[in-house]
Amino acid sequence: MNLKTFINKLNTKPDTIDFTDTLAVIDAMYTFTPGSFKNGNLINEANQNNGSCKLFAFAQLQKLSEQQTLACFGKYYRDDVLNNPDGEDHQNIRNFINTGWAGIQFESMPLTLINNKRIIMSQFENVNINKQANVYFDGQVTSRSITFANGESKTLGIMLPGEYTFNTDKPELMEIMSGDVAVLLPDQNEWQTIKGGESFNVNGKAAFQIKVNSVTDYCCSFLD
């Protein structure tokens, strides 16, 4: 099952989703690096509850709602949790029901797109746009901020040819819509070539270098 089919099934027949369906889609698209994450008052150490770690990271990257995310757990959510609300199993599901996305926090994003490939959305709906541009490097890089109804924010921008260093606050997903860049990520020694239709992730509280070889259109998502 590819991503488009999975999302369509999730939107139209969520009760038919199985946990194994979700993991199969994730494993086909991403490389997983175990890491710790917080879910409400529950701390999951690296290599503990890897299935939940993958699922929450995937749902966050795909901008799924809390209800869609719960549906991705399949029968673990529908049968084990909903039919036994006072149970003590599946604590990640139960905590997420109580705290939602506000309670999810990754030490670092555990999913990396295989070969940097990504299905990039061509448009966003129901967003607020800040009319004032963000201007960097004497106008060589400009962007505008957009905010979704759930509070999530992104920037849509243009980079002119040149070499730049950016500092991150939160973890970021950089989608290159068109253009041609090379990036040097933190703690790496080799530059990666990223072209239109590809993307890369950067951890929070880090700096990365980017060489822009041609006018580049990008979308930056801030991951909590």
N, C-alpha and C positions, 0 to 999 in steps of 0.2 A: 504494500500500500504506500503510495507516495504522499507527500505532505498535503497537496491540494485535495486529494480524495479523503484523507484523514480529517482535515478541517471541515470539509463538507459534511462528513458523517457526524462529526462532533456537533455541528450546528443543527443538523436535521434529525439525527437519530442517536442522541447521546447515550441512551440506555443500551445501545448495542456495542459500545466501545469496550474493549477488553484491555486490561493493563499490559498484556503482551503486545497488543497492537501499538500502544503508545511507545513502548520500549523499542519495538522494531523500527518505527519511524525515526526515533531519536538516533539509534545506532547506525542507521543508513545515512544520516546527515552529518553526524558529529563525532568527534573524538572526545572521549570522556577522561578527565583527569580528576581522580578522587580528591575531595577537599571537604573541610568542615563547613557546616551551615547551621544557622539558628532558625528555629521555627517556633515563634512565641517564646515560651519558657523552656523549650526543649532544645538541648544542644546535641547535634549530630556530629560526631568526630569523623575524620576522613576514613573512608572504607566502612563506615557504619551507615546502613540504610542507603546504599548507592542508588537503588531504584528510585526512591523518593527524591534524592539529590538530583538525578537526571531529569525526573519529571518536572520538578519545580523550576529548574533552570530552563528547560525547554519551554515551559508555559510562560515564563517571564520573557524570554526572547521572542516568542510568538505573540506576546501581548494578549494572552488568554484571560478571560474573566475568572473570578474565583469559582463560579459554578462550572465553567468549562474545565478548569483545572481539576476540580474534584471528579468530574466525569471521566477524566483521563485515568483515574485509578480503577475504573471498571467495577467488577464485582466486590473488590475490597471495600469500595465506598458504598455501593448500592446495597449489598447484602450484609457484609460484616459490620459496617458502621451504622448505616441508617436503620437496619433492623435490630440493632443492639446498641442504642444510644448511651447506655450506662457501662458499656464494656471498656476494657483497658487495653485492648489490642489496637494496632494501627494508630499509634500515638501521633504520627506525623499528619495523618488525615484529620484526626480529632482536633489537634491543635490548629490546623489550618482553617477548619470550620469556625473556630472561635476567634482567631486573630487575623485571618486572611493574609493578603499581600503585605500588610503593615508589619507582620511578624516574621517575614522571610528575609534573611540576610546571609549572603554567601561571603566566606573569607576571600574567595576569588571565583570568577566565573568558571565553572567546571567543564563547560562545553565549548569546543572549538570546531567550526565548520570544516569538514573534510575538503581539502584543496581550496579553502577560502570561498567555496561556492555558496551562494545563498539565493533563495527566491525572494527578490526584492519587490516590495509593494510599490506600485506606481503612483498611488495617491492615498491620502488620508482624509477621513471625513469627521465632521463634528469636532473641530479643533479651534482653539483661539490662537491668533497670530500676533506677535509683537511687531508693530510697524517699524519700530526703530531698529536699524541694523546693528549687529555686532561687527566691529571693524578692527582688524588686526594687521600688524606688519605694514603700516602705512597704506592700507587699502588693498594689499595683495591677497588677503583672505577676508571674506565677508560672509555673514550668515544672518538668518533670522530665526528666532525661537518660536516654537509652537508648543502648546500645552493641550493635552487631552482631558476629557471629562474626569478620568480617574486620577488626575494630577501628574501623570507621566509627562516628561518633556523631551523634546528633540530639538536639534538645530538643523536647518537646511541651508547649505552654503556653497560657495564657489571659491576655489583656490587657483590663483594664477601661478605660472611656472616660477619656481624658486625653491629654496631650502628653508625649512622652518622647524622650530622645536616647540612642542606643546606640552603643557603640564595638565594632568587630570586631577580632579577632586574625587568624583565617583568613577567606578568602572564604566568604560565606554565601549559601544559597538560602533565602528566606523564603516559605513556602507559607501562604496565608491559607485555612484550611479553611472558616471561616464568619466573618461580620462585615463591617466596613466601615472602612477606614483610608485615610489619605493619607500619602505618604512623600516626603521631600525627600532625594534621594540626593547623595552627595559630588559636587562640581563641577557641580551642576545648580541652575538658578534657579527651576524650576517644580515644584510639587507634583504627584505622580501619585496618582490614585485607584485603590485596589486593593480588590477585593471578594472574597467567598468563591469559591473555585475558581480564583483567580488567584495570581500569585507575582511576586517580584522578586529580583534578585541584587544583592549588595553586595560590593565588593572587600575584601580583607583590610587590616588596619591603617588603618581608616577610621572615620568617624562618620557616622551618618545620623539624621534626625529623623522621628518618626512621630506622626501625630495619629490617635487611636483614637476613632471616632465611635460605636461600639456594641461590646458585649462581643464580643471577637474570639478565635477559636480558631486557633492557628497551629502550624506545624511548621518548625523551623529545622534545615537541614542544613549541616554544616561541610565545606567542600570543600578538600582539600589541594592 
